[in-house]
Amino acid sequence: MTNFITWFMTSSADPEKVSLTLKSLGALAVLFGLNATVVGDLQNQLATLITGIGMVISSAVALVGLTRKIHLGRWSAH
């Protein structure tokens, strides 16, 4: 289990850095937590649009990071 956590958290391009997948999932979690009541009723449509676009982009980046990690065969941090 520790190897999986290390694999998931480290960058496939540079094992000394945090993975792109983890960073984008963090952004997705923040954007998912935003809703119109947090931002305010006047910006409802704008907040919904920005949140939706951000969620799509964050999800796509997470998939790119995970795909890159699998493609490069980075199964451990070593």
C-alpha positions as CSV (number, residue, x, y, z in Angstrom):
1,M,0.0,0.0,0.0
2,T,2.9,2.4,0.8
3,N,4.3,1.8,-2.7
4,F,1.0,2.8,-4.3
5,I,0.7,5.9,-2.2
6,T,4.3,6.9,-3.1
7,W,3.6,6.1,-6.8
8,F,0.5,8.2,-6.8
9,M,2.0,11.2,-5.0
10,T,5.3,11.5,-6.9
11,S,5.7,13.0,-10.4
12,S,6.3,10.7,-13.2
13,A,8.6,13.3,-14.9
14,D,10.5,14.1,-11.7
15,P,10.1,11.8,-8.7
16,E,11.2,14.7,-6.4
17,K,8.0,16.6,-7.2
18,V,4.3,16.2,-6.4
19,S,2.4,14.4,-9.2
20,L,0.3,16.3,-11.7
21,T,-2.6,13.9,-11.0
22,L,-2.6,14.8,-7.3
23,K,-2.3,18.5,-7.9
24,S,-5.2,18.5,-10.4
25,L,-7.4,16.4,-8.1
26,G,-6.7,18.9,-5.3
27,A,-7.9,21.7,-7.6
28,L,-10.9,19.7,-8.6
29,A,-11.8,19.2,-4.9
30,V,-11.6,22.9,-4.3
31,L,-13.7,23.7,-7.4
32,F,-16.2,21.0,-6.5
33,G,-16.7,22.7,-3.1
34,L,-17.5,26.0,-4.7
35,N,-21.2,26.7,-5.4
36,A,-23.3,29.6,-6.1
37,T,-24.2,30.3,-2.4
38,V,-20.5,30.6,-1.5
39,V,-19.7,33.0,-4.3
40,G,-23.0,34.9,-4.0
41,D,-26.3,35.0,-5.8
42,L,-25.4,37.8,-8.2
43,Q,-22.6,35.8,-9.7
44,N,-24.6,32.5,-9.9
45,Q,-24.2,31.9,-13.6
46,L,-20.6,33.1,-13.8
47,A,-19.7,30.9,-10.8
48,T,-21.4,27.9,-12.3
49,L,-19.6,28.4,-15.6
50,I,-16.1,28.9,-14.0
51,T,-16.6,26.0,-11.7
52,G,-17.8,23.7,-14.5
53,I,-14.9,24.7,-16.8
54,G,-12.4,24.3,-13.9
55,M,-13.8,20.8,-13.1
56,V,-13.5,19.7,-16.7
57,I,-9.9,21.0,-17.0
58,S,-8.9,19.6,-13.6
59,S,-10.3,16.2,-14.5
60,A,-8.6,16.2,-17.9
61,V,-5.2,17.2,-16.3
62,A,-5.6,14.4,-13.8
63,L,-6.2,11.9,-16.5
64,V,-3.2,13.2,-18.5
65,G,-1.0,12.9,-15.4
66,L,-2.2,9.4,-14.6
67,T,-1.9,8.3,-18.2
68,R,1.7,9.8,-18.4
69,K,2.6,8.0,-15.2
70,I,1.3,4.6,-16.5
71,H,2.9,5.2,-20.0
72,L,6.3,6.0,-18.5
73,G,6.1,3.0,-16.3
74,R,6.6,4.9,-13.0
75,W,5.4,2.2,-10.7
76,S,7.5,3.3,-7.7
77,A,9.3,6.4,-6.6
78,H,12.7,4.8,-7.2
